Amino acid sequence: MEHSAIRETVVLDVDGPLGKVLAAYLVPSAATQDPDALRDELKNHLKASLPDYMVPAHLVILEAMPLTPNGKLDRKALPAPDVSQAQQEYLAPQTEMEQQLATIWADVLKVERVGITDNFFELGGHSLLATQVVTRAQKLLQRNVPLRAMFEFNTVQALAEHLQSLGGAQVDEQKFDRLADLMAELEGL
């Protein structure tokens, strides 16, 4: 990650409540008065050049990278990311479809609630969880929900609008049953 405000960066996969998530540890070029503003600027910079699922869920600002006596990065000394920074201001679902999708996301992501502008990947979502969301959404909504849509429309609001624009494309029951069987096998591993 290159940005004029950043001197050093390390991106690691760290344990989150749902498994591994990306966390970027950053050392600013100069002392920053407003770490939240810097995080927002960097998130926007990354979102402009990377797909959402590749943007780190957490940006941790440090004064310096912790080093071992040998001068290598001391991963064990890195602080755990602040999980609360991933959620934005809560905006409640407005439509029935938004409510249904938000409920599914909250259940799959194991969070208390999901607002309509919360980003699936910033909340700790990943491709396997996206598959679970799609499976549950197809069953509940009785309509086709393309997996690709989770990556292209990664907020409840955007996904609901996209699904509404597709109309009522019905789920192919045989494909749905096969997908449900595969998901059950995956969950059993």
Backbone as a printed PyTorch tensor [residue, N CA C, xyz], in Angstrom:
tensor([[[  0.8570,  -1.1630,   0.0000],
         [  0.0000,   0.0000,   0.0000],
         [  0.9020,   1.2250,   0.0000]],

        [[  0.7780,   2.0490,  -1.0140],
         [  1.5600,   3.2790,  -1.0770],
         [  0.6420,   4.4760,  -0.9200]],

        [[  1.0450,   5.3790,  -0.0280],
         [  0.3170,   6.6230,   0.2040],
         [  1.2980,   7.5920,   0.8340]],

        [[  1.2290,   8.8450,   0.4360],
         [  2.2080,   9.8250,   0.9140],
         [  2.1640,  10.0260,   2.4280]],

        [[  1.0370,   9.7430,   3.0590],
         [  0.9180,   9.9400,   4.5040],
         [  1.4600,   8.7620,   5.3120]],

        [[  1.8900,   7.6950,   4.6250],
         [  2.3210,   6.4770,   5.3160],
         [  3.7930,   6.1830,   5.0370]],

        [[  4.5450,   5.9500,   6.1090],
         [  5.9660,   5.6270,   5.9950],
         [  6.1830,   4.1160,   5.9080]],

        [[  5.4780,   3.3500,   6.7520],
         [  5.6250,   1.8900,   6.7790],
         [  4.2550,   1.2330,   6.8720]],

        [[  4.1550,   0.0640,   6.2540],
         [  2.9070,  -0.6990,   6.3070],
         [  3.2120,  -2.1870,   6.3800]],

        [[  2.4360,  -2.8710,   7.1770],
         [  2.4560,  -4.3320,   7.2040],
         [  1.0000,  -4.7720,   7.1970]],

        [[  0.6580,  -5.6690,   6.2790],
         [ -0.7010,  -6.2080,   6.2210],
         [ -0.6220,  -7.6890,   6.5780]],

        [[ -1.4120,  -8.0660,   7.5650],
         [ -1.4160,  -9.4460,   8.0550],
         [ -2.8410,  -9.9650,   8.1590]],

        [[ -2.9750, -11.2760,   8.1040],
         [ -4.2730, -11.8460,   8.4410],
         [ -4.2450, -12.1150,   9.9470]],

        [[ -5.2680, -11.6210,  10.6080],
         [ -5.3630, -11.7560,  12.0620],
         [ -6.6550, -12.4740,  12.4050]],

        [[ -6.6980, -13.0350,  13.5980],
         [ -7.9110, -13.7150,  14.0380],
         [ -8.9760, -12.6940,  14.3800]],

        [[-10.1360, -12.8560,  13.7510],
         [-11.3020, -12.0540,  14.0780],
         [-12.3520, -12.9660,  14.6680]],

        [[-13.5080, -12.4240,  15.0270],
         [-14.5510, -13.2600,  15.6170],
         [-15.0570, -14.3420,  14.6640]],

        [[-14.8480, -14.1520,  13.3510],
         [-15.3470, -15.1060,  12.3620],
         [-14.2390, -15.8260,  11.6220]],

        [[-13.0250, -15.7250,  12.1090],
         [-11.9030, -16.3220,  11.4040],
         [-10.8990, -15.2420,  11.0410]],

        [[-10.1040, -15.5100,  10.0510],
         [ -9.0460, -14.5880,   9.6520],
         [ -9.6130, -13.3870,   8.8860]],

        [[ -9.0910, -12.2020,   9.2040],
         [ -9.4090, -10.9740,   8.4710],
         [ -8.1000, -10.2250,   8.2370]],

        [[ -8.1060,  -9.3370,   7.2610],
         [ -6.9190,  -8.5390,   6.9880],
         [ -6.8550,  -7.3420,   7.9220]],

        [[ -5.6670,  -7.0920,   8.4350],
         [ -5.4150,  -5.9030,   9.2550],
         [ -4.1470,  -5.2480,   8.7310]],

        [[ -4.2010,  -3.9420,   8.5330],
         [ -3.0270,  -3.1820,   8.0990],
         [ -2.4960,  -2.4060,   9.2920]],

        [[ -1.2250,  -2.5810,   9.5740],
         [ -0.5420,  -1.8310,  10.6280],
         [  0.2670,  -0.7490,   9.9320]],

        [[  0.0440,   0.5000,  10.3350],
         [  0.5860,   1.6430,   9.6090],
         [  1.3880,   2.5550,  10.5150]],

        [[  2.4790,   3.0770,   9.9780],
         [  3.2490,   4.1130,  10.6560],
         [  3.1630,   5.3450,   9.7590]],

        [[  2.5270,   6.4270,  10.2370],
         [  2.3940,   7.6340,   9.4090],
         [  3.7460,   8.2910,   9.1380]],

        [[  3.8220,   9.0310,   8.0320],
         [  5.0320,   9.7770,   7.6830],
         [  5.3140,  10.8640,   8.7060]],

        [[  4.2460,  11.4580,   9.2310],
         [  4.3660,  12.5100,  10.2470],
         [  3.3330,  12.2300,  11.3260]],

        [[  3.5360,  12.8360,  12.4930],
         [  2.5660,  12.6570,  13.5830],
         [  1.1940,  13.1210,  13.1090]],

        [[  0.1830,  12.3450,  13.4230],
         [ -1.1700,  12.6940,  13.0010],
         [ -1.9950,  13.1360,  14.1960]],

        [[ -2.7200,  14.2220,  13.9940],
         [ -3.5810,  14.7470,  15.0480],
         [ -4.9180,  14.0150,  15.0810]],

        [[ -5.3320,  13.4970,  13.9290],
         [ -6.6500,  12.8790,  13.8240],
         [ -6.5370,  11.4930,  13.1790]],

        [[ -6.3170,  10.4520,  13.9840],
         [ -6.1650,   9.1110,  13.4110],
         [ -7.4090,   8.6310,  12.6630]],

        [[ -8.5980,   9.0400,  13.1140],
         [ -9.8250,   8.6220,  12.4250],
         [ -9.8840,   9.2010,  11.0180]],

        [[ -9.4860,  10.4650,  10.8610],
         [ -9.4760,  11.0930,   9.5350],
         [ -8.4620,  10.3990,   8.6260]],

        [[ -7.3080,  10.0470,   9.1880],
         [ -6.2960,   9.3360,   8.4010],
         [ -6.8230,   7.9710,   7.9730]],

        [[ -7.4710,   7.2510,   8.8860],
         [ -8.0550,   5.9430,   8.5430],
         [ -9.0650,   6.0900,   7.4070]],

        [[ -9.9470,   7.0900,   7.5100],
         [-10.9540,   7.3060,   6.4630],
         [-10.2950,   7.6020,   5.1190]],

        [[ -9.2760,   8.4640,   5.1380],
         [ -8.5660,   8.8120,   3.9020],
         [ -7.9230,   7.5720,   3.2810]],

        [[ -7.2980,   6.7580,   4.1180],
         [ -6.6390,   5.5500,   3.6170],
         [ -7.6450,   4.5220,   3.1110]],

        [[ -8.7620,   4.3600,   3.8130],
         [ -9.8090,   3.4250,   3.3460],
         [-10.2910,   3.8420,   1.9580]],

        [[-10.5540,   5.1400,   1.7880],
         [-11.0040,   5.6360,   0.4830],
         [ -9.9430,   5.4050,  -0.5860]],

        [[ -8.6830,   5.6240,  -0.2360],
         [ -7.5760,   5.3980,  -1.1680],
         [ -7.5340,   3.9270,  -1.5950]],

        [[ -7.6610,   3.0240,  -0.6360],
         [ -7.6150,   1.5930,  -0.9340],
         [ -8.8280,   1.1430,  -1.7410]],

        [[ -9.9950,   1.6570,  -1.3870],
         [-11.2120,   1.2660,  -2.1010],
         [-11.1870,   1.7210,  -3.5540]],

        [[-10.4320,   2.7800,  -3.8370],
         [-10.3350,   3.2760,  -5.2070],
         [ -9.4850,   2.3590,  -6.0840]],

        [[ -8.6080,   1.5520,  -5.4620],
         [ -7.7090,   0.7360,  -6.2720],
         [ -7.8210,  -0.7730,  -6.0360]],

        [[ -8.5720,  -1.1840,  -5.0210],
         [ -8.6930,  -2.6130,  -4.7080],
         [-10.1580,  -3.0290,  -4.6420]],

        [[-10.4470,  -4.2980,  -4.9380],
         [-11.8020,  -4.7890,  -4.6780],
         [-12.0550,  -4.7570,  -3.1670]],

        [[-13.2920,  -4.5700,  -2.7610],
         [-13.6240,  -4.4250,  -1.3420],
         [-13.1320,  -5.5810,  -0.4850]],

        [[-13.1750,  -6.7910,  -1.0190],
         [-12.7700,  -7.9280,  -0.1950],
         [-11.2600,  -7.9560,   0.0550]],

        [[-10.4940,  -7.1290,  -0.6560],
         [ -9.0470,  -7.0560,  -0.4380],
         [ -8.6460,  -5.8730,   0.4380]],

        [[ -9.5960,  -4.9990,   0.7490],
         [ -9.3150,  -3.8560,   1.6180],
         [ -9.2770,  -4.3670,   3.0580]],

        [[ -8.2030,  -4.0700,   3.7930],
         [ -8.1330,  -4.5580,   5.1770],
         [ -9.3430,  -4.1210,   6.0030]],

        [[ -9.8340,  -5.0340,   6.8170],
         [-10.9760,  -4.7340,   7.6820],
         [-10.5800,  -3.7590,   8.7830]],

        [[ -9.3050,  -3.7680,   9.1530],
         [ -8.8320,  -2.9190,  10.2520],
         [ -7.5740,  -2.1810,   9.8310]],

        [[ -7.5050,  -0.9110,  10.1800],
         [ -6.3000,  -0.1030,   9.9860],
         [ -5.8320,   0.3230,  11.3660]],

        [[ -4.6600,  -0.1400,  11.7620],
         [ -4.1180,   0.1470,  13.0870],
         [ -2.9390,   1.0980,  12.9180]],

        [[ -3.0400,   2.2820,  13.5130],
         [ -1.9890,   3.2870,  13.3890],
         [ -1.0300,   3.1580,  14.5710]],

        [[  0.2500,   3.0460,  14.2510],
         [  1.3010,   2.8730,  15.2540],
         [  2.3180,   4.0100,  15.1530]],

        [[  3.0220,   4.2640,  16.2390],
         [  4.1230,   5.2340,  16.2020],
         [  5.3380,   4.6260,  15.5200]],

        [[  5.5470,   3.3240,  15.7230],
         [  6.6590,   2.5980,  15.1030],
         [  6.3060,   1.1190,  15.0780]],

        [[  6.8690,   0.4000,  14.1230],
         [  6.6700,  -1.0460,  14.0620],
         [  7.4980,  -1.6990,  15.1690]],

        [[  6.9140,  -2.6300,  15.9150],
         [  7.7000,  -3.3360,  16.9370],
         [  8.6880,  -4.2900,  16.2610]],

        [[  9.9160,  -4.2640,  16.7340],
         [ 10.9560,  -5.0940,  16.1300],
         [ 11.5500,  -6.0560,  17.1560]],

        [[ 12.0040,  -7.1860,  16.6610],
         [ 12.7220,  -8.1430,  17.5030],
         [ 14.1600,  -7.6380,  17.6700]],

        [[ 14.9320,  -8.2340,  18.5770],
         [ 16.3440,  -7.8390,  18.7070],
         [ 17.1300,  -7.9960,  17.3960]],

        [[ 16.6520,  -8.8600,  16.4980],
         [ 17.3130,  -9.0590,  15.2000],
         [ 16.8850,  -8.0310,  14.1570]],

        [[ 15.9920,  -7.1150,  14.5380],
         [ 15.5470,  -6.0800,  13.6100],
         [ 14.4060,  -6.4940,  12.7000]],

        [[ 13.7930,  -7.6360,  12.9720],
         [ 12.6490,  -8.0880,  12.1760],
         [ 11.3570,  -7.7020,  12.8820]],

        [[ 10.2780,  -7.6850,  12.1090],
         [  8.9710,  -7.3520,  12.6680],
         [  8.6020,  -8.3380,  13.7740]],

        [[  8.2190,  -7.8180,  14.9210],
         [  7.7730,  -8.6480,  16.0400],
         [  6.2500,  -8.7400,  15.9780]],

        [[  5.7560,  -9.7350,  15.2640],
         [  4.3110,  -9.8830,  15.0580],
         [  3.5550, -10.0460,  16.3700]],

        [[  4.1680, -10.7120,  17.3270],
         [  3.4990, -10.9440,  18.6110],
         [  3.2970,  -9.6520,  19.3930]],

        [[  4.1010,  -8.6350,  19.1040],
         [  3.9920,  -7.3630,  19.8220],
         [  2.9980,  -6.4000,  19.1730]],

        [[  2.4710,  -6.7690,  18.0090],
         [  1.4750,  -5.9040,  17.3610],
         [  0.1790,  -5.9420,  18.1630]],

        [[ -0.4580,  -4.7920,  18.3560],
         [ -1.7130,  -4.7780,  19.1170],
         [ -2.8490,  -5.4180,  18.3200]],

        [[ -3.7900,  -5.9710,  19.0320],
         [ -4.9830,  -6.5190,  18.3740],
         [ -5.7880,  -5.3610,  17.7950]],

        [[ -6.3590,  -5.5410,  16.6050],
         [ -7.1740,  -4.4730,  16.0190],
         [ -8.3980,  -4.1710,  16.8720]],

        [[ -8.8380,  -2.9240,  16.8190],
         [-10.0540,  -2.4980,  17.5070],
         [-11.2390,  -2.8590,  16.6230]],

        [[-11.9640,  -3.8960,  17.0030],
         [-13.0770,  -4.3950,  16.1940],
         [-14.1660,  -3.3470,  16.0340]],

        [[-14.3300,  -2.4630,  16.9980],
         [-15.4100,  -1.4710,  16.9400],
         [-15.2240,  -0.4770,  15.8090]],

        [[-13.9980,  -0.3000,  15.2920],
         [-13.7840,   0.6710,  14.2270],
         [-14.3680,   0.2100,  12.8970]],

        [[-14.7070,  -1.0730,  12.7640],
         [-15.2110,  -1.5830,  11.4950],
         [-16.6460,  -1.1490,  11.2240]],

        [[-17.4310,  -0.8960,  12.2610],
         [-18.8190,  -0.5290,  12.0450],
         [-18.9900,   0.9750,  11.9690]],

        [[-19.8020,   1.3990,  11.0050],
         [-20.1190,   2.8010,  10.8310],
         [-21.3280,   3.1310,  11.7030]],

        [[-21.7980,   4.3510,  11.5460],
         [-23.0340,   4.7350,  12.2280],
         [-24.1510,   3.8230,  11.7260]],

        [[-24.9560,   3.3370,  12.6410],
         [-26.0060,   2.3830,  12.2940],
         [-27.1530,   3.0760,  11.5700]],

        [[-27.4860,   2.5730,  10.3860],
         [-28.6670,   3.0150,   9.6500],
         [-29.5700,   1.7990,   9.5100]],

        [[-30.7430,   1.8740,  10.1000],
         [-31.6610,   0.7340,  10.1510],
         [-32.2390,   0.4060,   8.7740]],

        [[-32.5550,  -0.8680,   8.5510],
         [-33.2150,  -1.2680,   7.3040],
         [-34.5560,  -0.5530,   7.1430]],

        [[-34.8690,  -0.1840,   5.9000],
         [-36.0990,   0.5490,   5.6160],
         [-37.1560,  -0.3110,   4.9220]],

        [[-36.7240,  -1.2980,   4.1710],
         [-37.6610,  -2.1250,   3.4190],
         [-37.6540,  -3.5450,   3.9820]],

        [[-38.6380,  -4.3180,   3.5790],
         [-38.7050,  -5.7070,   4.0390],
         [-37.4780,  -6.4940,   3.5750]],

        [[-37.0610,  -6.2790,   2.3210],
         [-35.8980,  -7.0090,   1.8230],
         [-34.6380,  -6.6010,   2.5830]],

        [[-34.4610,  -5.3080,   2.8550],
         [-33.3070,  -4.8630,   3.6360],
         [-33.3180,  -5.5040,   5.0190]],

        [[-34.4960,  -5.5930,   5.6340],
         [-34.6020,  -6.2060,   6.9610],
         [-34.2070,  -7.6790,   6.9100]],

        [[-34.7020,  -8.3840,   5.8980],
         [-34.3790,  -9.8060,   5.7720],
         [-32.8820, -10.0190,   5.5370]],

        [[-32.3000,  -9.2130,   4.6470],
         [-30.8680,  -9.3420,   4.3720],
         [-30.0350,  -8.9780,   5.5980]],

        [[-30.4150,  -7.9130,   6.3000],
         [-29.6710,  -7.4920,   7.4970],
         [-29.7050,  -8.5810,   8.5670]],

        [[-30.8420,  -9.2400,   8.7060],
         [-30.9650, -10.3270,   9.6820],
         [-30.0520, -11.4950,   9.3070]],

        [[-30.0380, -11.8430,   8.0270],
         [-29.1680, -12.9300,   7.5560],
         [-27.7020, -12.5710,   7.7940]],

        [[-27.3170, -11.3510,   7.4170],
         [-25.9220, -10.9320,   7.5810],
         [-25.5240, -10.9730,   9.0520]],

        [[-26.3720, -10.4410,   9.9230],
         [-26.0470, -10.4140,  11.3570],
         [-25.8630, -11.8340,  11.8850]],

        [[-26.7190, -12.7410,  11.4430],
         [-26.6240, -14.1300,  11.8870],
         [-25.3330, -14.7810,  11.3860]],

        [[-25.0490, -14.6280,  10.1050],
         [-23.8560, -15.2440,   9.5150],
         [-22.5730, -14.6220,  10.0690]],

        [[-22.5780, -13.2990,  10.2460],
         [-21.3830, -12.5990,  10.7350],
         [-21.2550, -12.6350,  12.2570]],

        [[-22.2930, -13.1420,  12.9160],
         [-22.3060, -13.2370,  14.3840],
         [-22.0920, -11.8720,  15.0500]],

        [[-22.8530, -10.8980,  14.5400],
         [-22.8560,  -9.5620,  15.1370],
         [-24.2780,  -9.2470,  15.5780]],

        [[-24.4030,  -8.2880,  16.4890],
         [-25.7140,  -7.9590,  17.0450],
         [-26.6690,  -7.4160,  15.9910]],

        [[-26.1560,  -6.5000,  15.1690],
         [-27.0070,  -5.9160,  14.1300],
         [-26.1360,  -5.4340,  12.9790]],

        [[-26.7690,  -5.3230,  11.8160],
         [-26.0920,  -4.8380,  10.6190],
         [-26.9310,  -3.7070,  10.0490]],

        [[-26.3030,  -2.5770,   9.8460],
         [-26.9760,  -1.4430,   9.2200],
         [-26.9220,  -1.5730,   7.7080]],

        [[-27.7360,  -0.7770,   7.0330],
         [-27.8270,  -0.9150,   5.5780],
         [-26.5990,  -0.4020,   4.8390]],

        [[-25.7400,   0.3700,   5.5140],
         [-24.5230,   0.8540,   4.8550],
         [-23.2600,   0.1680,   5.3690]],

        [[-23.3980,  -0.8140,   6.2570],
         [-22.2400,  -1.5630,   6.7430],
         [-21.7120,  -2.4580,   5.6250]],

        [[-20.4080,  -2.4610,   5.4440],
         [-19.7690,  -3.2490,   4.4010],
         [-19.5430,  -4.6770,   4.9060]],

        [[-20.0250,  -5.6400,   4.1500],
         [-19.9240,  -7.0540,   4.5170],
         [-18.4830,  -7.4550,   4.8420]],

        [[-17.5410,  -7.0270,   4.0250],
         [-16.1500,  -7.4370,   4.2020],
         [-15.4820,  -6.6950,   5.3500]],

        [[-15.8750,  -5.4640,   5.6020],
         [-15.3210,  -4.7210,   6.7320],
         [-15.8220,  -5.2710,   8.0630]],

        [[-16.9600,  -5.9600,   8.0360],
         [-17.4880,  -6.5850,   9.2490],
         [-16.8810,  -7.9640,   9.4960]],

        [[-15.9660,  -8.3710,   8.6290],
         [-15.3020,  -9.6630,   8.8010],
         [-15.7680, -10.7320,   7.8370]],

        [[-16.6120, -10.3670,   6.8910],
         [-17.0880, -11.3350,   5.9180],
         [-15.9940, -11.7610,   4.9570]],

        [[-16.1510, -12.9480,   4.4000],
         [-15.2260, -13.4660,   3.3940],
         [-16.0220, -14.3800,   2.4700]],

        [[-15.3450, -14.9930,   1.5010],
         [-16.0520, -15.7280,   0.4560],
         [-16.9080, -16.8810,   0.9810]],

        [[-16.4280, -17.6210,   1.9710],
         [-17.2430, -18.7260,   2.4990],
         [-18.4930, -18.2040,   3.1980]],

        [[-18.3500, -17.1070,   3.9370],
         [-19.5270, -16.5230,   4.5940],
         [-20.4700, -15.9150,   3.5630]],

        [[-19.9230, -15.3640,   2.4810],
         [-20.7730, -14.8270,   1.4130],
         [-21.6220, -15.9430,   0.8150]],

        [[-21.0360, -17.1220,   0.6840],
         [-21.7820, -18.2730,   0.1700],
         [-22.9210, -18.6390,   1.1210]],

        [[-22.6670, -18.5720,   2.4190],
         [-23.7320, -18.8450,   3.3940],
         [-24.8490, -17.8120,   3.2840]],

        [[-24.4730, -16.5480,   3.1200],
         [-25.4800, -15.4920,   2.9770],
         [-26.3410, -15.7560,   1.7530]],

        [[-25.6980, -16.0780,   0.6320],
         [-26.4300, -16.3330,  -0.6120],
         [-27.3880, -17.5060,  -0.4370]],

        [[-26.9240, -18.5800,   0.1720],
         [-27.7690, -19.7610,   0.3790],
         [-28.9880, -19.4130,   1.2280]],

        [[-28.7640, -18.7150,   2.3210],
         [-29.8820, -18.3480,   3.2050],
         [-30.8170, -17.3460,   2.5380]],

        [[-30.2480, -16.4020,   1.8020],
         [-31.0800, -15.3970,   1.1330],
         [-31.9480, -16.0430,   0.0590]],

        [[-31.3810, -16.9750,  -0.6930],
         [-32.1710, -17.6530,  -1.7240],
         [-33.3240, -18.4260,  -1.1020]],

        [[-33.0580, -19.0650,   0.0140],
         [-34.1080, -19.8420,   0.6780],
         [-35.1960, -18.9190,   1.2310]],

        [[-34.7890, -17.8450,   1.9030],
         [-35.7510, -16.9390,   2.5220],
         [-36.5180, -16.1100,   1.4940]],

        [[-35.7950, -15.5800,   0.5080],
         [-36.4190, -14.6830,  -0.4690],
         [-37.0600, -15.4310,  -1.6340]],

        [[-36.7340, -16.7230,  -1.7720],
         [-37.2410, -17.5410,  -2.8750],
         [-36.9530, -16.8860,  -4.2300]],

        [[-35.7050, -16.4390,  -4.3620],
         [-35.2740, -15.8330,  -5.6220],
         [-33.7920, -16.1090,  -5.7950]],

        [[-33.3430, -16.0120,  -7.0260],
         [-31.9390, -16.2290,  -7.3290],
         [-31.1040, -15.0680,  -6.7840]],

        [[-30.0680, -15.3900,  -6.0360],
         [-29.1300, -14.3910,  -5.5140],
         [-27.7420, -14.8180,  -5.9870]],

        [[-27.2110, -14.1680,  -7.0140],
         [-25.8890, -14.5630,  -7.5210],
         [-24.7950, -14.3000,  -6.4870]],

        [[-23.8880, -15.2460,  -6.3130],
         [-22.7770, -15.0660,  -5.3800],
         [-21.9600, -13.8260,  -5.7500]],

        [[-21.7780, -13.6040,  -7.0290],
         [-21.0280, -12.4390,  -7.5090],
         [-21.6040, -11.1400,  -6.9510]],

        [[-22.9110, -11.1000,  -6.7290],
         [-23.5530,  -9.8820,  -6.2160],
         [-23.0300,  -9.5030,  -4.8340]],

        [[-22.6320, -10.4910,  -4.0410],
         [-22.0910, -10.1910,  -2.7060],
         [-20.7880,  -9.4060,  -2.7970]],

        [[-20.0360,  -9.6280,  -3.8550],
         [-18.7600,  -8.9420,  -4.0260],
         [-18.9370,  -7.5870,  -4.7030]],

        [[-19.9670,  -7.4620,  -5.5160],
         [-20.2070,  -6.2060,  -6.2280],
         [-21.0840,  -5.2450,  -5.4270]],

        [[-22.0070,  -5.7680,  -4.6580],
         [-22.9600,  -4.9550,  -3.8910],
         [-22.8330,  -5.3800,  -2.4300]],

        [[-21.8310,  -4.8500,  -1.7290],
         [-21.4700,  -5.4060,  -0.4280],
         [-22.0080,  -4.6480,   0.7720]],

        [[-23.0950,  -3.9010,   0.5690],
         [-23.8730,  -3.3820,   1.6950],
         [-25.2860,  -3.9250,   1.5390]],

        [[-26.0070,  -3.9900,   2.6330],
         [-27.3920,  -4.4740,   2.5770],
         [-28.2030,  -3.6170,   1.6090]],

        [[-28.0250,  -2.3080,   1.6950],
         [-28.7750,  -1.3890,   0.8430],
         [-28.4830,  -1.6390,  -0.6370]],

        [[-27.2060,  -1.7390,  -0.9940],
         [-26.8320,  -1.9420,  -2.3950],
         [-27.3080,  -3.3000,  -2.9020]],

        [[-27.1740,  -4.3330,  -2.0780],
         [-27.6050,  -5.6640,  -2.4950],
         [-29.1190,  -5.7190,  -2.6630]],

        [[-29.8570,  -5.1330,  -1.7390],
         [-31.3230,  -5.1200,  -1.8430],
         [-31.7700,  -4.3850,  -3.1080]],

        [[-31.1570,  -3.2410,  -3.3810],
         [-31.5070,  -2.4880,  -4.5980],
         [-31.1990,  -3.3100,  -5.8430]],

        [[-30.0570,  -3.9810,  -5.8490],
         [-29.6830,  -4.8090,  -6.9940],
         [-30.6860,  -5.9460,  -7.1870]],

        [[-31.0270,  -6.6290,  -6.1090],
         [-31.9740,  -7.7440,  -6.2170],
         [-33.3460,  -7.2660,  -6.6720]],

        [[-33.7600,  -6.1030,  -6.1930],
         [-35.0450,  -5.5370,  -6.6390],
         [-35.0040,  -5.2570,  -8.1380]],

        [[-33.8530,  -4.7630,  -8.6240],
         [-33.7410,  -4.4330, -10.0490],
         [-33.7720,  -5.6770, -10.9310]],

        [[-33.3960,  -6.8300, -10.3670],
         [-33.4260,  -8.0780, -11.1270],
         [-34.8360,  -8.6280, -11.2740]],

        [[-35.7430,  -8.1360, -10.4650],
         [-37.0970,  -8.6740, -10.4880],
         [-37.1590,  -9.9570,  -9.6850]],

        [[-38.1510, -10.7490,  -9.9330],
         [-38.3840, -11.9420,  -9.1200],
         [-37.8400, -13.2110,  -9.7140]],

        [[-36.6000, -13.2140, -10.1730],
         [-36.0130, -14.4320, -10.7320],
         [-36.0880, -15.5500,  -9.6930]],

        [[-36.8130, -16.5830, -10.0250],
         [-37.0410, -17.6720,  -9.0770],
         [-35.8160, -18.5670,  -8.9450]],

        [[-35.6890, -19.1620,  -7.7960],
         [-34.5950, -20.0790,  -7.5080],
         [-34.8460, -21.3970,  -8.2260]],

        [[-33.8160, -21.9310,  -8.8570],
         [-33.8660, -23.2690,  -9.4260],
         [-33.7330, -24.2300,  -8.2470]],

        [[-34.8200, -24.9270,  -7.9070],
         [-34.8600, -25.7630,  -6.7030],
         [-33.7610, -26.8220,  -6.6740]],

        [[-33.4680, -27.4490,  -7.8160],
         [-32.4280, -28.4810,  -7.8280],
         [-31.0630, -27.8750,  -7.5160]],

        [[-30.7620, -26.7370,  -8.1250],
         [-29.4810, -26.0750,  -7.8540],
         [-29.4210, -25.6250,  -6.3990]],

        [[-30.5400, -25.1220,  -5.8990],
         [-30.5690, -24.6580,  -4.5150],
         [-30.3360, -25.8230,  -3.5560]],

        [[-31.0040, -26.9520,  -3.7990],
         [-30.8250, -28.1190,  -2.9360],
         [-29.3790, -28.6070,  -2.9710]],

        [[-28.7720, -28.6210,  -4.1520],
         [-27.3700, -29.0460,  -4.2840],
         [-26.4620, -28.0950,  -3.5090]],

        [[-26.6990, -26.7720,  -3.6340],
         [-25.8980, -25.7820,  -2.9180],
         [-26.0760, -25.9430,  -1.4070]],

        [[-27.3050, -26.1840,  -0.9620],
         [-27.5590, -26.3790,   0.4690],
         [-26.8240, -27.6160,   0.9840]],

        [[-26.8030, -28.6930,   0.1870],
         [-26.0740, -29.9050,   0.5750],
         [-24.5750, -29.6340,   0.6850]],

        [[-24.0310, -28.8980,  -0.2780],
         [-22.6040, -28.5680,  -0.2440],
         [-22.2680, -27.6960,   0.9600]],

        [[-23.1410, -26.7520,   1.2770],
         [-22.9160, -25.8860,   2.4340],
         [-22.9370, -26.7050,   3.7230]],

        [[-23.8510, -27.6630,   3.8080],
         [-23.9160, -28.5190,   4.9930],
         [-22.6240, -29.3270,   5.1370]],

        [[-22.0870, -29.8030,   4.0050],
         [-20.8200, -30.5310,   4.0470],
         [-19.6890, -29.6290,   4.5240]],

        [[-19.6450, -28.3970,   4.0150],
         [-18.6010, -27.4480,   4.4160],
         [-18.6810, -27.1290,   5.9000]],

        [[-19.8840, -26.9140,   6.3940],
         [-20.0540, -26.5830,   7.8050],
         [-19.6670, -27.7570,   8.6930]],

        [[-19.7660, -28.9810,   8.1580],
         [-19.4160, -30.1670,   8.9230],
         [-17.9190, -30.4330,   8.9970]],

        [[-17.1460, -29.7140,   8.1950],
         [-15.6820, -29.9340,   8.1910],
         [-15.0110, -29.3110,   9.3810]]])
